[in-house]
Amino acid sequence: MTRSINSVAVIGAGTMGTGIAGKCADAGCRVLLLDVDRDTVDAAMHRMTDGRPPAIDNPDRVNLIETGTFDDLAKIADYDWICEAVIEDLATKRDMFTKLEHWRSDGSVISTNTSGIPLRSITEGMTGRLRRDVVVTHFFNPVKVMKLLEIVPGEETTPDVVEAMAAFCSTRLDKGVVHAKDTVNFIGNRIGCFWMLSGLHKARKARREGGLQMEEIDALMSAPVGLPPTGLYGLIDLIGLDVMDLVGKNLAANLPAGDTGHLYTTFPEEEQAMLARGQLGRKTRGGFYRVTRTEDGERLRETFDLDDAHWRPSTMPGVAADASTPRELMTASGAAGDFARDLMGGVLAYAAGLVGEISDDIVNIDRAMRWGFAWKRGPFELIDDIGHDTLATILETLGEPLPAMLRVARDAGASTFHDGDRFLGLDGHWHDLGD
């Protein structure tokens, strides 16, 4: 069957559903946007053009969007792609999928927008038609801005469904499509959340044993390794401790037995105390950092000192200047190098052990981290910069086993994972990017 997508029904008018509907309308698609009541849908339509930022770039395209409530689900029969974007709750999604399957037409594609619920859990026991026509479409927020889109098929999803979704989302929606497997948190969040959650624990060690300040830790985990300027604590402030707590609980329940991530699914005690008192991040005007105004009206940036549990003026760290490249930082002496090797060495080893489990190749993993978390280099590009032999030595010093892809590179006699338009596969052979 040849699938063609020209119209989209979005079920759920929250932040993600509104963003998906706006993006599709901007692309010239006819869009149906439904939610539980008119007030919710009307609020979503207001955000289309008047939100900060608006969900749609071309205000004239808002006329392509028809709205309604869940009482209008019969209308989805006239749409090529039905995108479920209701709340991140398994029971709610399963209930909605049952209703959508009743009304959608043969040949339509159906997807769930979820950041980590396995597709198999959503579709278990449902019709063969649905299981053949379904994928996960994991958009990142804000939809209009973020490049990454993870597409995840189920065990029975037909190839033409994946091909149609990938073609539509890359060509019409201008997304960077990454092909992931149906595993917890898929690719980007699996590695990115491991970096954040393990980072809290390893930063605690660096503060207490290495004497690093929180601002120094964020400076190290930004430009020197090609990560965004928020660093570790700043990024979690942006996301929210409450969200990261839910992520940790989801990982604890769904990670495979023996996965290293199980070590970091709960917060250190200092962050646990912050969560308990509602000190969550920017949404509560204060997490690890906050901005206040002095009596004379000047802006004052403050840091919540985790070890002394009080607010203090933020410092301007200079340690990042000591190591301007990943390799320089990872081979540096002193507390900064120790911390970088502990955290980044562990994250890169984690990624190198997941090839085959979360993705068939290193390219999709690298792209997911660049497009979804704004890393300048993906994990395997970072390893190429550091040197996989150097990383292997670091892991040996840390007492960590050599992960699968490092063993592949060693056995293949390859000095890098990327070589121009080729990449090293899990089979130990070179593959063209176009394969």
N, C-alpha and C positions, 0 to 999 in steps of 0.2 A: 504494500500500500504506500502511495506517495502522499505525505502529509503536507498541508499548506496552512500557514497561520496568518490570518489577516484581521482577526477579531479576538478580543480577550474579555472574559468575564472574571472579575476579581471579587472574591468572596471574603469580606472583612475590610472595613474602612478605617482601620487603625493607622498607625504611622507607616508600617510597611505596605499595607494594602493601598493606601493613598499614594505612596511613592511609586508603586508598581503601576497603578492605574495612570498616574500622571506621565510616567515614562513612556508607556504604550501609546497614550494619546498624542504625546509629543512626536512619536514616530509615525503618526498618521493612521493609527488603528482605531477601529470602532470598539468602544469599551463599555462594559456594563459593570457598575460598582454597587454592591449590595452589602447591607449590614442589618443589624437587629431592629433598628428603628430609624425614623426619618431624621431625628435630631443628630444622631451619630453621622449619618451620611451627609447631612447639610454642613456639619462642622468640617467634615473631610473636604467637601467642595470649597469651603472657605479657605482651607489651607492650600488648596491647589494654586490659587493665584495670590493670596495674601499672607501665606505662611512665611516664616523666617527660617530658612529660605522657602520660597514657593515650591510646590512639588512639580510644577509645570513651567517650562521656559516660555512657550508660545501661548499667551492667554487665549488666542482664538481657537486653539485646539481643545479647549475645555468643552466646546460644543460637541465634540465627538463622544463625550461621556454621558451615558444614560445612567440614572441612579434609581435605586429602589430598596426594598427591604427583603428579608429572607422569605417573606410571603410571595415574592416574585421569582423564586428559584426556577420555575418552569421556563423562564426566558433564556436560561443558559443553553437550551437546546439549539439556539441560533448562533452559538459562538464556537470558534475553533479551539481555543485554549481556555480551560477553566482553571484559574489559579486560586487555590484556597490559602487565605492569609489570616485565619482567625487566631485566637490566643494560643500561646505555646503550652498547650495542655493536651495530652494524648487522648483522653476520653472525648473532649470537645471536638478534636480533629476527626476522630473516628465517626462520631455522630454526624458531623457535617459531610464526610465522604459518603456515607450511606445515602444521604439525601441527594447529593450531587450525582451519584451514580444512577439514581432513579431518573433524573431529568436530562442528563447530557445525551448528546446524539452520538451515534456510531461514527468513528473516525476522529472524534475530538480527542485532544490531549488533556490530561488532568494532572495537576501538580500540587504539591504542598510546599509552602514557604516555611521552612523550619530551620533553626540554627543548630539542631543537634538531635532531635528525636529520630530514631531509626525509621526508615520508610517501612520496613517489614513489620514494625509494631503497629503502624497506622493501617496497613492494608491486610493484616492477618485475617483470614477467614472471609475475605470479600470476593466478589465475582472475578472470574478469569478475565473478563473483558477489562475490568478496572486494572487488574494487576499487569495486563499487557500494555496499557495505555498510560501508565503513571510514572512520574519522576519526581524527585525533589528539585525545586528551583530555589536555591539558597541565595537570596539577594543580601547584600550588606547595606547597612544604613549610614547615611541617607542614600536612597536608591539612585537619585539623580546624579550623585557625585561619585559614589564608589564604583570602581571599575570591575571588581570581582563578581562573578556569578558562578556558583558551584552547581553543576548538574549531576544528580545521583540517580541512576536507574535502580529498579528492583531486580530480583532474580529472574522475573518473567517479562520484564519490559522489552518490547521489540526494538531492534536497532533503528527502525525508521522514526520512532518517537524521539529517541535521543538525537538523531541527526536533524530532525525538523526543529527541535527546541534549540539545539546549538546554533543552527543556521539563523534562525529568527533572532535569537538573543544577541549573537555577535554582529549580524548584519544590520538588523532593524534597530536594535536597542543599543548598539555600540558597546556591548559588554565584553569583558575579558573572560571567556568561558573556560572553566577548569572542570575536568572530568574526575569525579571522586567516586569512592565506593561507599556502600551503605554501612558505615561504621560510625560510632559515636563522635559527634562534633565534626565529622567529615575531615577536610584537610586543614583549612585555615585556622579554625577554632581549636582543632586538636593540638596543633603545634603552638599557636599563639597563646592559648590559655595555659598550656604547659609552661611556656616561657614566663607568663605572669605569675602563676601560682607557685611554681618552683622558685621564681625570682624573689617572692616575699620571704621565703624561708632562707634562701642563700644570701639575700641582702641583710637579714637579721644576723647571720653569722659574720658577714663582712663588717657590720657596724660594731659588733661586740668583740670580735677577735682581731679585725684589721683596723679598727678605728675610723672607718669611712663614715662620713656624714651622708645623710639622705640625698642632699643636693649633689654630692660627688657621685653617688651611685647612679642617679639619673643622668648626670653628665657622661659617665662612662657608657651607659646603655642608651646612647643616642648617636651622635655623629661618629665616634670612633668605630662603631660596628655597623654604621649605615642604617640606624633605626630612627624613628621620628623624634623630634626634640622634646616630647613629653617625657621620654625615658620610662622607667618602670612605674614609680609612684604616681607620676603625672598622668599616665595612661589609665591607671586604675581609678584615679580621681574622676577622669572623664567618663569612664564606663559605670562606675558606682560599685562600692563594696557589696551592696545587696545583690546586684546582678552577678558578681563574681562568686558570691556565696552559693547562689543557685547553680551556677556552672559547676562548681566543685561538687555539689550534691549529685548533679546529673552524671558527672564523670565517675564518682564513687559507685553509683548504681550500675553503670553501663560499660566501664572499661573492662577489657579482658583480664582475667586472672593473671597475676604476675606482671602486669604493665607497670612501668616505673611511675606513671602518673598517679597511682594510688598513694604514693608517699606524700602528695601535695594537695589532696582534695579538701583539706581543712586549713584555715588560716593559723598563723602563729598567734600566740596569746594576745599580743598587742593589737593586732587587727581584729581579733575576736571581740576585744573590749570596745573598739571603735564601732563595730557593727552593732553591738548590744545597745550602745547609747545613741545610735542613729547618726553617727558621724560618717557619712557615706561617700562624700566627694563633692563635686561641683553642684550637684542637685540639692545638697543641703548647705551650700555656701561654705563648705569646709570639709576636708577629708585629711589628706596628708599635707595639703597646702590650702591657703585661703588668701584673699586679697581684702584688706580693710582700708579705712581712711583714718588718717590722724586728725587731731583737733583742728589743724589748719588746712584740712582738705586734701592732703597728699595721699597717694595710694601707697599702701604698705603691704608688701608680700611677706607672708609668714609661713613658717614650717611647723607642723606638729611633731615635735621631737618624740619619736616612738619610745626611746629608752628612758626619757625623763617625764613623759606624759604631760608636756606643757607646750604652749605656743611660744615661738621665738622668731625674731626677724630672720628671713632667709638669707643664706650666704651666696656668694658668687664663686663657685668652684673653678679651679684652674687645672684640675688633674687631667681633663680630657686632652689638653694640649700636649701632654707627654707621650701620647700614642695616637697618631692620626689615622692609622689603618688598622683593620682587624688583626692582621698578622703581628703588627707592632704591639698592640694591646695584649693579644693572647700569649705573647712571648715576653712581656714586660716583667720585671722583678717587682717585688713589693706588694702591698695590699691590693692595688688596682689590678695588677695582673692576676693575682690569686683569685679575686672575685670574678674577673672576666672568664678565666679558665673554668672556674666552678660552675657558673651559670651558663655561659654560652657553650662551653664544652659539653655540658649535659644536654642542652637543647639540640645542638647539632648531632650529637650521638642519638638522641631520641628520634629525630627526623630520619637519620640514616638507617634506623632499625624499622621504620614503618613502610618503606617501599614494598609494594606488593600487598600490604594490608589496607592502606588508605588510598593508594593510587597505584596504577600500573607502572609509573615511571617517575623520575626525578623532575621532569619538566613541569608537570602539573603541580607538584609540591612547591617548586621555586616560584611559579607564577602566582599561586595562591597567596604566598606570603608577601610578594611584591604588590599585588593588586588589592589584597584584602587588609594588610597590616602596614602598608607603605614602607616595607623594608626595601632598601636600595638594592640589596642582593638577596636572593632566596637562599635557603640553607646550604644547598650544594654549590651555589656560586660563592658563598662565604667560605665553604670548605676549600674550594679551589684557590681562593685568595690566601687562606691560612696555610694550605698544604695538607693533604690528607695524611701524609706521614707525620707531620707536626701534630695534627689532631690525635692521631693514634698514640703518639708519645704522651700527650697530655692526658688522654684517657687511661693509659697504663699507670701514670703517676697518681691519678685519682682512684685507681683500683677499679675502674669501670671496664666491662668487657668490650671487645671490638664489635660494633654493630654490623649488620649484614652488608650494607653497601660499601663500607670501608674494606671489608674482607673481599668483596667483588673487585674493587679497584686494585687492591694489593695482588690478588691472584691473576688479574688481567694484565698486570704490569703497566697500568695507566697512571699517568702523573696527575691527571685532572678528570673531573666528571663531565666537563664540557669541552668540546674542541670545535670551535666555529659553529657550523650548522649541524654538528653531531653531538650526541650525548651517550653516555655509558648506560646500558640497560642492566637490569637485575640478572640477565643471562650472561653478563660479562662481555657482550658484543656491543659494537658501536651502532647506533641507529640515527637515521636522518630525522631532523625535526618534522619533516613533512610526512613521515610514516604514519 
